[in-house]
């Protein structure tokens, strides 16, 4: 039974699909000569009847008469022009003397060398005039090759030639490193001699065995391949020996290439037919987009190693084309490469050679290629024409000590040789994911950038998950307050690129409990609901809060009125806003809260300067909410999009390291649970679980380090001041199975006590003092309050920071700049920058107004006040029930009625506020 299964699987793998077989055979053809035209001018008199002559004289296609399998009826033989015969000479051509038929050679080559290592390569036999569009469709669709981001077309000597060790190492390592790091295709002749053989050795030494990443494509003439019969077959696995007879005039295919296009023009043993189709394919690839998000085409660079006279014409064609194709030459490789390198250096200052140098150079050309004087001068003229496009030619000297790495030199030459703008060069480097190239050669001093180009580069880097480029742009001055806008953040959530698998869209459907249409655009409100759904409990995201919704809808409405574009930039109507207002009006509220900053006293002159600036900006920012911590928004986006490396990088920036790690740990764990419940891939669930453990360990490490330095401050990291219904959510998340060993019961009790008492500093008989102060308000001035330094360590609400709410601390009115020493409202009202009487006024205001406010705002006071009010209500209610009722309500009855009504109104307000922040049908998982 097992034996049958094995053979059945092998048959299914080897059997070609009908659609694939029919498409290749219907699309590609082979060419065969159908008319014998002798190549020799002096024919024997007995030809064509003489069998000896038939075995000696060859057709112009390179075959004997007997090797023509598709001759027309009868002996289709044409004699060349014989002097004095009056007959016109007939020239052989591919179009007139060959016919196309369905290709009979395609499938997979199984290269078998002496080392016993098998390499497979896809191949197909195509006619010489095949369309480049169908060839690219074959490579991408049938062969499943990855789309190229760079095309390295290698030209050079076709015969074997020695290559110096340093040049060989630089060529091999540079070519393969550039190809692997950018996702490039390498085009060669694909034969086992000359420069193609060196490319194969480079793939063997520095390349990979993965066929999808080993994109070395050989464009080879069908007629020069030895043992062609081994390759004839339809979609099968064809064994092939890459080592052939050294005495044979034909060549073998190189076994380290991954794909072969075998170009057939009907000839046998003739080179050159592949150059035209290869150039057409290069031009067509050059028109393809380098990335779906970018408008740049795929760059092409020609790499020259050694080479004969025909390489000069190819180089001239590349550099003179529009747009030009950069040419990268390895100096020291020999022949044409050295000639071009010599001329490039000698004509750097003066575009003409001196007479004596020119004469020596002509003799060098003639001796190198065995040419006559006229032919040598003609080749010299072509070489000098190449120097007219010297800006597209790069010479690499592997012997130079200050020369950069070959791969960097190739990529730099590719960027500089195309005359692209800095923004286009940055986009190309972004597609390659080569931040080092961008750092050294693009983001340099003196570059001129268009407005918005760097912001667009940052957006592309985030969407394409280029962590190195995000870091590079931040290091070069890109600020998130300037970059992140509502539309950009929503565009990031709606991107279809990356390892999302529409998982976030599935979560939105689970939250809304309805089907989301295909074109539905996820909003920040939806994201907030997903976060609440994943975290569960009483947690409320900033994105779903009532005030955030109001600001969100107001910004969208304002954007429609003022022409707010899709990229999140403000148009001409908004350009009149203050720069600080434009920077701060970007919507970026994080879905979790901020811990307090350590207390730091400022100089009085600095405080007065900050006060003047704040007063000046108060009116400007009146209608614009303040949003901070943009790194937190991007961090949550990276977590929800399952971009772990990007999330780890963003975690290192901004604030709240432990809180963010804890939130990521919780989100990943909840996402893994959802994946398992949705019967998705088990690998995805395990991956999410691993991500959760990584961030859990980071939270443990941060908390451990904090406890070692300051235990009290470490406890402040575990919570933040939230609304009463979600007061202990962050603490509940932090004191998880991974963090619980660090959180002792006494420390937790100490932290909760600070939150419970507020600014009141009571050690003994606290309940007695509170009750006495409630009954006798003048006793409040006798109570002891915590200092500003002590209160600066108490966690503060990010909501208060974001919307400017007064939470009752002296520094609440100045929280827009996170300064704890800017005074109270009374300070702002009565202060004069020049006067010396600021401190008494501030102190007086704090003694009377602030102490009253802080006392009644403390949670413990609120508890005792409500408790005493409820006891009084019970007493009055009992009195009204037990005592006989009069015709008109008594004072006691009015008080009971007022208490009941006020309580009902308050409960209704709480329920309505909660419902307004939670859309209908959005469950909150416990």
BALUMLUM-587532 format. One record per residue (C-alpha): x, y, z. Coordinates in steps of 0.05 Angstrom, whole numbers, plus 5000, padded with zeros to 4 digits. Layout:
BALUMLUM-587532
X;Y;Z
...
END
This chain:
BALUMLUM-587532
5000;5000;5000
5055;5049;5018
5093;5030;4955
5032;5048;4913
5024;5115;4949
5097;5133;4936
5091;5118;4862
5024;5155;4857
5055;5217;4889
5115;5213;4843
5069;5207;4782
5028;5267;4804
5090;5309;4812
5119;5287;4745
5054;5292;4706
5045;5360;4675
4980;5398;4682
4939;5403;4618
4932;5479;4622
5006;5490;4633
5026;5443;4576
4976;5473;4528
4997;5545;4545
5071;5534;4534
5060;5494;4470
5009;5543;4444
5054;5603;4459
5126;5583;4443
5154;5553;4379
5219;5525;4352
5250;5541;4285
5277;5492;4233
5310;5504;4166
5266;5483;4107
5311;5501;4048
5382;5478;4036
5427;5535;4012
5500;5513;4007
5548;5555;4047
5606;5539;4000
5613;5580;3935
5655;5529;3897
5608;5469;3888
5630;5403;3861
5602;5386;3793
5566;5324;3815
5527;5359;3871
5472;5345;3892
5470;5274;3867
5537;5255;3897
5530;5226;3967
5602;5246;3984
5586;5319;3970
5522;5315;4011
5563;5294;4072
5615;5349;4062
5576;5410;4041
5535;5446;4095
5476;5492;4089
5480;5565;4111
5442;5543;4174
5501;5499;4192
5470;5431;4178
5483;5378;4125
5430;5356;4078
5414;5294;4118
5407;5335;4182
5348;5375;4153
5285;5341;4178
5236;5392;4150
5259;5403;4078
5204;5420;4028
5180;5367;3979
5236;5344;3934
5308;5363;3942
5298;5436;3959
5368;5456;3942
5391;5523;3917
5458;5537;3886
5494;5601;3903
5513;5649;3849
5565;5621;3800
5606;5674;3763
5585;5678;3690
5522;5636;3700
5474;5696;3701
5439;5670;3763
5425;5716;3822
5455;5694;3888
5403;5674;3942
5419;5695;4014
5396;5651;4071
5353;5685;4124
5314;5662;4185
5249;5693;4161
5249;5663;4091
5283;5596;4100
5258;5571;4168
5190;5553;4193
5160;5555;4263
5128;5496;4297
5106;5479;4367
5164;5475;4416
5185;5405;4435
5234;5420;4492
5212;5447;4559
5210;5423;4630
5265;5413;4683
5338;5397;4673
5370;5350;4723
5444;5369;4722
5488;5311;4746
5561;5327;4759
5617;5283;4785
5608;5306;4856
5540;5272;4860
5504;5338;4874
5440;5347;4833
5418;5416;4811
5352;5428;4776
5336;5484;4727
5274;5503;4688
5282;5510;4612
5243;5522;4549
5261;5524;4475
5234;5588;4443
5240;5619;4374
5284;5678;4362
5227;5727;4352
5188;5708;4415
5154;5766;4450
5185;5793;4513
5116;5798;4546
5104;5723;4539
5174;5707;4564
5163;5749;4627
5095;5716;4636
5129;5648;4631
5181;5667;4683
5133;5697;4733
5072;5654;4722
5096;5585;4702
5165;5585;4734
5141;5623;4796
5202;5669;4798
5200;5728;4845
5191;5795;4812
5259;5827;4800
5279;5891;4835
5343;5895;4796
5369;5864;4732
5443;5847;4728
5460;5830;4656
5531;5801;4653
5571;5805;4589
5642;5785;4573
5685;5732;4541
5650;5670;4515
5712;5627;4515
5750;5606;4577
5799;5658;4602
5840;5665;4666
5815;5715;4718
5862;5743;4771
5846;5720;4841
5827;5788;4870
5784;5805;4810
5751;5737;4814
5735;5744;4888
5709;5814;4880
5666;5795;4821
5637;5732;4853
5622;5762;4921
5598;5829;4895
5552;5801;4842
5518;5750;4886
5513;5796;4947
5482;5850;4905
5433;5800;4875
5412;5767;4940
5406;5832;4980
5362;5866;4928
5323;5808;4897
5357;5815;4829
5357;5772;4768
5423;5754;4735
5424;5746;4659
5481;5709;4625
5493;5666;4563
5483;5605;4608
5540;5564;4578
5594;5528;4617
5651;5570;4589
5675;5642;4595
5642;5693;4641
5579;5650;4649
5622;5596;4682
5649;5647;4731
5577;5668;4747
5560;5596;4761
5620;5588;4807
5599;5652;4843
5529;5623;4853
5561;5559;4880
5606;5596;4929
5563;5653;4953
5493;5636;4930
5435;5596;4957
5406;5528;4939
5335;5555;4940
5310;5554;4869
5263;5613;4881
5321;5656;4904
5373;5629;4856
5351;5673;4798
5409;5662;4749
5377;5660;4680
5416;5635;4619
5395;5661;4551
5430;5611;4506
5428;5596;4431
5396;5529;4420
5443;5513;4362
5508;5514;4402
5485;5466;4457
5519;5398;4459
5473;5337;4462
5409;5375;4445
5372;5309;4442
5378;5302;4517
5334;5364;4526
5280;5345;4477
5217;5327;4515
5153;5359;4540
5150;5379;4614
5193;5324;4641
5255;5316;4683
5313;5310;4634
5381;5285;4659
5438;5326;4632
5514;5322;4640
5544;5391;4646
5614;5364;4630
5622;5347;4556
5676;5328;4506
5731;5380;4507
5743;5369;4432
5671;5386;4415
5658;5453;4381
5592;5459;4418
5583;5480;4491
5547;5452;4551
5498;5488;4596
5523;5512;4663
5491;5470;4718
5489;5526;4770
5439;5569;4733
5367;5564;4754
5330;5578;4689
5345;5574;4615
5314;5607;4554
5341;5567;4495
5335;5613;4435
5325;5577;4368
5335;5612;4301
5341;5549;4260
5417;5550;4257
5468;5502;4285
5535;5520;4318
5526;5596;4310
5529;5648;4366
5494;5714;4371
5421;5699;4359
5405;5706;4433
5428;5779;4438
5366;5809;4406
5315;5772;4448
5357;5783;4510
5358;5858;4498
5282;5859;4486
5271;5822;4551
5315;5872;4588
5276;5931;4560
5210;5899;4579
5233;5884;4650
5257;5956;4655
5186;5979;4644
5158;5938;4702
5147;5969;4771
5201;5955;4821
5147;5950;4875
5071;5956;4874
5075;6019;4918
5129;6053;4877
5128;6084;4808
5200;6069;4791
5217;6017;4739
5264;5959;4750
5336;5985;4742
5383;5949;4695
5458;5949;4700
5508;5917;4652
5568;5882;4684
5628;5873;4638
5683;5822;4651
5737;5814;4598
5703;5808;4530
5717;5813;4456
5705;5867;4403
5630;5854;4401
5625;5876;4474
5644;5947;4454
5582;5953;4411
5539;5926;4467
5568;5976;4517
5556;6033;4468
5484;6010;4458
5472;6007;4534
5500;6075;4552
5469;6112;4492
5399;6085;4503
5343;6127;4533
5343;6121;4592
5416;6100;4595
5435;6033;4624
5494;6039;4672
5555;5997;4655
5599;5968;4710
5668;5945;4688
5716;5902;4727
5785;5929;4713
5839;5877;4709
5794;5823;4680
5827;5830;4611
5816;5852;4538
5757;5900;4527
5745;5912;4601
5817;5936;4609
5813;5978;4546
5750;6014;4570
5780;6024;4639
5844;6053;4609
5806;6102;4565
5759;6122;4622
5818;6143;4665
5859;6175;4610
5802;6217;4584
5778;6241;4652
5808;6311;4642
5819;6315;4567
5769;6278;4523
5824;6260;4472
5887;6218;4479
5955;6246;4464
5984;6226;4396
6037;6180;4424
5989;6147;4473
5937;6139;4417
5988;6104;4373
6008;6056;4427
5935;6043;4443
5920;6026;4370
5977;5977;4369
5951;5947;4433
5883;5937;4402
5911;5906;4339
5956;5858;4377
5902;5839;4427
5850;5819;4375
5893;5806;4313
5862;5862;4273
5886;5902;4215
5902;5976;4222
5835;5998;4194
5795;5951;4238
5834;5971;4299
5820;6045;4285
5746;6030;4276
5744;5994;4343
5781;6053;4373
5727;6099;4347
5673;6057;4381
5712;6059;4446
5717;6134;4443
5643;6140;4429
5631;6101;4494
5671;6154;4530
5620;6207;4508
5574;6174;4559
5626;6166;4613
5577;6187;4668
5541;6120;4657
5606;6080;4661
5636;6058;4728
5705;6027;4734
5717;5980;4792
5790;5969;4811
5795;5910;4858
5869;5926;4871
5853;5994;4901
5854;5996;4977
5803;6053;4984
5754;6019;4938
5686;6002;4970
5655;5933;4968
5637;5908;4899
5563;5899;4915
5557;5971;4942
5595;5996;4881
5548;5960;4834
5485;5987;4868
5514;6057;4873
5531;6056;4799
5460;6033;4785
5431;6092;4822
5478;6146;4796
5481;6121;4724
5407;6129;4710
5406;6204;4728
5347;6193;4775
5325;6246;4825
5343;6237;4899
5271;6217;4915
5272;6164;4860
5339;6138;4884
5312;6133;4955
5252;6095;4930
5297;6047;4892
5341;6035;4952
5278;6026;4994
5254;5972;4946
5322;5938;4953
5320;5945;5028
5391;5973;5027
5391;6026;5080
5467;6028;5078
5466;6052;5006
5415;6106;5023
5455;6129;5083
5521;6135;5046
5500;6161;4978
5429;6189;4981
5414;6220;5048
5475;6264;5046
5488;6337;5056
5470;6381;4997
5413;6339;4968
5351;6377;4947
5285;6344;4966
5215;6360;4943
5164;6377;4996
5133;6314;5025
5182;6265;4993
5213;6243;5058
5145;6235;5091
5124;6191;5032
5188;6151;5040
5172;6140;5113
5102;6116;5096
5129;6069;5043
5181;6043;5091
5128;6027;5143
5082;5993;5093
5139;5953;5062
5164;5934;5132
5233;5965;5121
5258;5972;5192
5326;5997;5172
5297;6053;5131
5250;6075;5187
5310;6080;5233
5350;6116;5180
5296;6168;5168
5286;6179;5243
5361;6188;5252
5361;6240;5196
5310;6284;5230
5242;6255;5212
5194;6270;5270
5131;6230;5281
5092;6292;5302
5104;6318;5232
5093;6252;5197
5035;6216;5229
4966;6240;5208
4897;6209;5211
4896;6188;5138
4966;6159;5141
4952;6119;5203
4888;6092;5173
4925;6077;5108
4974;6035;5148
4917;5996;5178
4885;5985;5110
4948;5964;5073
4944;5897;5038
5019;5885;5041
5055;5846;5095
5037;5784;5135
4966;5807;5150
4925;5753;5113
4864;5800;5126
4868;5778;5199
4853;5848;5224
4792;5851;5179
4768;5786;5209
4775;5816;5278
4734;5876;5257
4680;5829;5233
4681;5793;5300
4675;5858;5337
4619;5885;5293
4586;5817;5289
4571;5829;5216
4604;5817;5149
4652;5872;5126
4647;5886;5051
4709;5878;5009
4721;5952;4998
4709;5971;5071
4761;6019;5100
4780;6006;5172
4777;6068;5215
4812;6085;5280
4746;6075;5315
4745;6003;5290
4817;5994;5312
4799;6018;5382
4742;5968;5386
4788;5912;5364
4838;5931;5418
4783;5930;5471
4758;5864;5444
4827;5833;5449
4847;5861;5517
4778;5851;5546
4756;5868;5616
4739;5941;5631
4793;5968;5585
4774;6026;5541
4816;6048;5483
4830;6121;5469
4804;6111;5399
4734;6096;5425
4727;6150;5478
4674;6204;5469
4722;6262;5465
4767;6226;5417
4708;6211;5372
4688;6284;5372
4758;6306;5352
4762;6251;5300
4696;6270;5266
4713;6343;5271
4779;6332;5237
4746;6292;5181
4693;6345;5173
4746;6400;5172
4786;6359;5122
4726;6357;5074
4715;6432;5080
4788;6451;5071
4807;6399;5019
4847;6353;5064
4882;6306;5016
4887;6231;5022
4959;6233;5044
4942;6269;5108
4973;6336;5088
4938;6401;5100
4921;6440;5038
4923;6514;5024
4865;6529;5071
4902;6498;5129
4969;6527;5112
4951;6590;5150
4953;6552;5216
5011;6561;5263
5066;6510;5250
5061;6484;5321
4986;6475;5312
4996;6438;5247
5047;6393;5279
5005;6379;5340
4938;6370;5304
4957;6301;5278
4913;6247;5308
4958;6199;5344
4929;6183;5412
4955;6117;5439
4906;6064;5464
4939;6063;5532
4963;6113;5584
5025;6149;5607
5062;6146;5673
5086;6208;5708
5152;6242;5695
5202;6249;5752
5199;6316;5788
5250;6366;5763
5254;6438;5787
5264;6491;5734
5295;6560;5736
5246;6617;5746
5265;6651;5681
5252;6587;5643
5184;6580;5677
5164;6652;5658
5186;6641;5586
5145;6577;5582
5086;6613;5611
5089;6667;5559
5095;6617;5503
5036;6576;5530
4993;6638;5536
5010;6656;5464
4991;6587;5439
4928;6579;5481
4884;6613;5430
4918;6578;5372
4908;6509;5401
4838;6522;5427
4804;6484;5372
4860;6432;5361
4866;6373;5409
4935;6355;5433
4959;6285;5414
5025;6256;5436
5065;6192;5435
5060;6177;5361
5108;6119;5369
5055;6085;5411
5005;6088;5354
5055;6059;5305
5075;6006;5356
5003;5982;5365
4995;5982;5289
5057;5938;5282
5031;5890;5334
4962;5884;5303
4994;5874;5235
5040;5821;5264
5104;5856;5242
5148;5834;5299
5214;5865;5278
5180;5932;5266
5144;5927;5333
5210;5912;5369
5242;5973;5337
5184;6019;5353
5183;5992;5424
5253;6021;5434
5228;6092;5418
5181;6136;5457
5160;6125;5529
5123;6072;5571
5170;6015;5554
5140;5967;5604
5068;5987;5591
5077;5978;5516
5111;5911;5524
5054;5888;5569
5001;5912;5520
5037;5876;5463
5042;5813;5504
4968;5815;5518
4948;5832;5446
4991;5777;5417
4964;5726;5465
4892;5746;5449
4907;5744;5375
4936;5674;5381
4872;5653;5417
4830;5682;5360
4872;5646;5308
4860;5580;5343
4785;5594;5349
4781;5611;5275
4814;5545;5256
4871;5581;5220
4941;5556;5210
4971;5527;5274
5038;5557;5254
5008;5627;5258
4982;5614;5328
5049;5588;5351
5083;5648;5320
5038;5696;5356
5049;5659;5421
5124;5665;5411
5116;5740;5398
5076;5747;5462
5130;5711;5502
5183;5757;5472
5148;5820;5495
5130;5788;5562
5204;5776;5574
5219;5848;5555
5168;5873;5606
5199;5828;5659
5269;5854;5643
5247;5926;5647
5210;5915;5712
5268;5876;5742
5316;5931;5725
5269;5984;5754
5261;5945;5819
5336;5940;5826
5343;6015;5821
5282;6043;5857
5226;5998;5883
5176;6055;5894
5186;6083;5825
5181;6014;5795
5112;6006;5826
5090;6070;5792
5103;6037;5725
5049;5984;5738
4989;6029;5735
4963;6095;5709
4907;6139;5732
4845;6121;5692
4771;6128;5700
4740;6092;5759
4710;6036;5717
4778;6017;5688
4822;6039;5747
4859;5973;5756
4862;5948;5684
4935;5964;5672
4954;5936;5740
4915;5873;5726
4952;5865;5660
5019;5880;5690
5011;5832;5749
5006;5773;5702
5038;5705;5707
5104;5733;5681
5107;5796;5724
5075;5771;5788
5141;5748;5820
5164;5821;5821
5101;5851;5851
5097;5839;5925
5033;5848;5965
5061;5905;6006
5084;5944;5945
5016;5935;5913
4982;5959;5976
5028;6019;5979
5012;6038;5907
4937;6031;5917
4941;6073;5979
4973;6130;5940
4918;6126;5888
4864;6122;5942
4885;6182;5983
4902;6228;5925
4940;6289;5948
4920;6281;6021
4980;6262;6065
4949;6226;6125
4985;6177;6170
4939;6168;6230
4864;6176;6242
4852;6191;6169
4778;6173;6172
4766;6218;6231
4800;6278;6198
4762;6267;6133
4694;6262;6168
4710;6324;6209
4731;6363;6148
4667;6342;6111
4624;6366;6169
4667;6427;6182
4699;6452;6116
4744;6504;6150
4783;6446;6179
4809;6430;6109
4862;6483;6116
4891;6446;6175
4902;6382;6135
4970;6362;6108
4979;6355;6033
5033;6321;5992
5086;6364;5960
5093;6374;5885
5154;6329;5884
5114;6272;5915
5055;6283;5869
5099;6284;5807
5111;6209;5817
5037;6193;5821
5014;6166;5753
4973;6216;5713
4920;6205;5661
4941;6208;5589
4870;6231;5575
4882;6293;5616
4947;6305;5579
4913;6295;5512
4851;6338;5522
4877;6387;5574
4832;6363;5631
4845;6389;5701
4855;6329;5745
4865;6370;5808
4940;6374;5812
4976;6441;5810
5010;6422;5746
4947;6400;5710
4937;6465;5672
5008;6462;5644
5008;6389;5624
5012;6405;5550
5086;6413;5560
5092;6360;5615
5119;6412;5664
5102;6404;5737
5123;6474;5757
5081;6521;5715
5032;6539;5769
4956;6541;5775
4901;6579;5740
4909;6635;5789
4982;6641;5770
4963;6648;5697
4909;6699;5714
4949;6746;5759
5021;6734;5738
5064;6789;5709
5130;6766;5678
5166;6826;5707
5134;6827;5776
5165;6794;5836
5098;6778;5869
5081;6713;5833
5098;6666;5889
5052;6698;5943
4993;6699;5895
5004;6627;5875
5013;6605;5947
4950;6642;5968
4909;6611;5912
4935;6542;5929
4919;6550;6004
4846;6566;5993
4821;6544;5925
4868;6488;5910
4863;6454;5978
4788;6454;5973
4791;6424;5903
4844;6372;5921
4806;6351;5984
4739;6340;5949
4773;6307;5889
4809;6253;5930
4777;6184;5921
4776;6170;5995
4738;6235;6008
4689;6219;5953
4678;6151;5986
4664;6180;6055
4621;6236;6026
4578;6186;5988
4575;6140;6047
4552;6195;6094
4503;6221;6042
4474;6151;6034
4467;6142;6110
4432;6209;6114
4387;6188;6058
4369;6123;6094
4353;6161;6157
4309;6212;6121
4275;6157;6081
4260;6118;6143
4233;6180;6176
4186;6196;6118
4161;6124;6117
4149;6119;6192
4120;6189;6203
4050;6206;6179
4051;6242;6112
4020;6311;6107
3980;6339;6049
4041;6377;6024
4111;6346;6021
4154;6365;6079
4227;6387;6075
4251;6317;6091
4210;6288;6035
4237;6339;5985
4308;6320;6005
4293;6246;5994
4261;6261;5926
4320;6304;5906
4370;6250;5926
4333;6196;5886
4328;6240;5824
4400;6261;5826
4423;6189;5835
4380;6167;5775
4407;6223;5732
4479;6204;5750
4469;6131;5734
4436;6149;5669
4494;6193;5651
4544;6137;5666
4506;6087;5624
4497;6135;5565
4571;6155;5566
4592;6083;5566
4544;6065;5510
4568;6124;5468
4639;6097;5471
4618;6026;5453
4581;6018;5386
4521;5971;5385
4538;5899;5375
4610;5906;5398
4623;5854;5451
4674;5862;5505
4707;5797;5521
4718;5785;5594
END
